[in-house]
Amino acid sequence: MNDELQHLKNLGKTSAQWLHAVGIHSLSDLRRLGAVNAYHAVRSRGFRASKVLLYAIEGALLDVHWNDIPVERKDALNKQLDAKAPCKNN
């Protein structure tokens, strides 16, 4: 199976499976939702993903390693996430 998500920087088999489970099957799906909404959907589905997944998704969208995302951007992502309704298993 040629999984477009697994070919993106930072995303592996498990991350791709979680994203598929919430209806995200392509880079265009991921771009449409954005990192915060995609991460929130995964967490709301009950998957025990850490914040690293949030940064990994953002890095995949930017084509950079998640650890190279500036602290200010990570803080902005966390603020956006906090503004959303709580996820299950938070």
Secondary structure per residue as TSV (DSSP state, phi and psi in degrees):
chain	resnum	aa	ss	phi	psi
A	1	M	-	360.0	129.7
A	2	N	-	-94.5	97.2
A	3	D	-	-95.1	109.8
A	4	E	T	-55.7	-39.3
A	5	L	G	-64.3	-37.7
A	6	Q	G	-67.7	-17.6
A	7	H	G	-87.0	-6.7
A	8	L	S	-81.3	148.3
A	9	K	T	-57.0	137.3
A	10	N	T	81.7	-15.9
A	11	L	-	-102.9	130.2
A	12	G	-	-116.5	-163.4
A	13	K	H	-60.8	-48.8
A	14	T	H	-65.6	-45.7
A	15	S	H	-57.9	-45.0
A	16	A	H	-63.3	-41.2
A	17	Q	H	-62.3	-42.8
A	18	W	H	-61.7	-44.6
A	19	L	H	-64.8	-41.2
A	20	H	H	-60.7	-39.9
A	21	A	H	-62.3	-24.3
A	22	V	T	-104.3	14.1
A	23	G	T	90.4	12.9
A	24	I	-	-102.6	114.4
A	25	H	-	-121.1	-5.6
A	26	S	S	-150.1	168.2
A	27	L	H	-60.9	-37.9
A	28	S	H	-65.5	-37.1
A	29	D	H	-61.2	-44.5
A	30	L	H	-64.5	-42.6
A	31	R	H	-63.4	-41.3
A	32	R	H	-61.2	-42.4
A	33	L	H	-82.3	-37.2
A	34	G	H	84.3	163.6
A	35	A	H	-62.0	-45.2
A	36	V	H	-64.9	-47.7
A	37	N	H	-66.7	-37.7
A	38	A	H	-65.8	-46.0
A	39	Y	H	-61.9	-44.7
A	40	H	H	-60.3	-41.0
A	41	A	H	-63.1	-42.2
A	42	V	H	-63.2	-47.3
A	43	R	H	-65.3	-39.7
A	44	S	H	-66.0	-26.4
A	45	R	T	-75.3	-10.3
A	46	G	T	103.1	-0.1
A	47	F	-	-73.5	140.0
A	48	R	-	-90.9	62.2
A	49	A	-	-84.1	139.5
A	50	S	-	-85.7	174.2
A	51	K	H	-62.7	-20.2
A	52	V	H	-58.3	-34.1
A	53	L	H	-62.9	-40.8
A	54	L	H	-56.8	-48.1
A	55	Y	H	-69.3	-34.6
A	56	A	H	-64.6	-41.2
A	57	I	H	-65.3	-45.3
A	58	E	H	-59.9	-43.7
A	59	G	H	-62.6	-38.3
A	60	A	H	-62.7	-40.7
A	61	L	H	-67.0	-32.4
A	62	L	H	-94.5	-7.7
A	63	D	T	59.8	45.6
A	64	V	S	-134.4	156.2
A	65	H	-	-64.4	139.6
A	66	W	G	-58.4	-30.2
A	67	N	G	-74.1	-14.0
A	68	D	G	-91.7	-0.9
A	69	I	S	-71.8	129.0
A	70	P	-	-58.3	146.5
A	71	V	H	-55.2	-37.7
A	72	E	H	-62.3	-39.3
A	73	R	H	-69.5	-40.0
A	74	K	H	-62.0	-41.4
A	75	D	H	-62.0	-41.2
A	76	A	H	-64.0	-41.1
A	77	L	H	-61.9	-43.6
A	78	N	H	-63.9	-38.1
A	79	K	H	-65.4	-41.5
A	80	Q	H	-62.4	-41.1
A	81	L	H	-65.4	-43.0
A	82	D	H	-62.7	-28.2
A	83	A	H	-76.1	-16.6
A	84	K	S	-81.8	165.4
A	85	A	-	-60.8	148.2
A	86	P	-	-57.9	143.8
A	87	C	-	-85.7	155.1
A	88	K	T	-61.7	148.7
A	89	N	T	60.2	27.6
A	90	N	-	-65.6	360.0
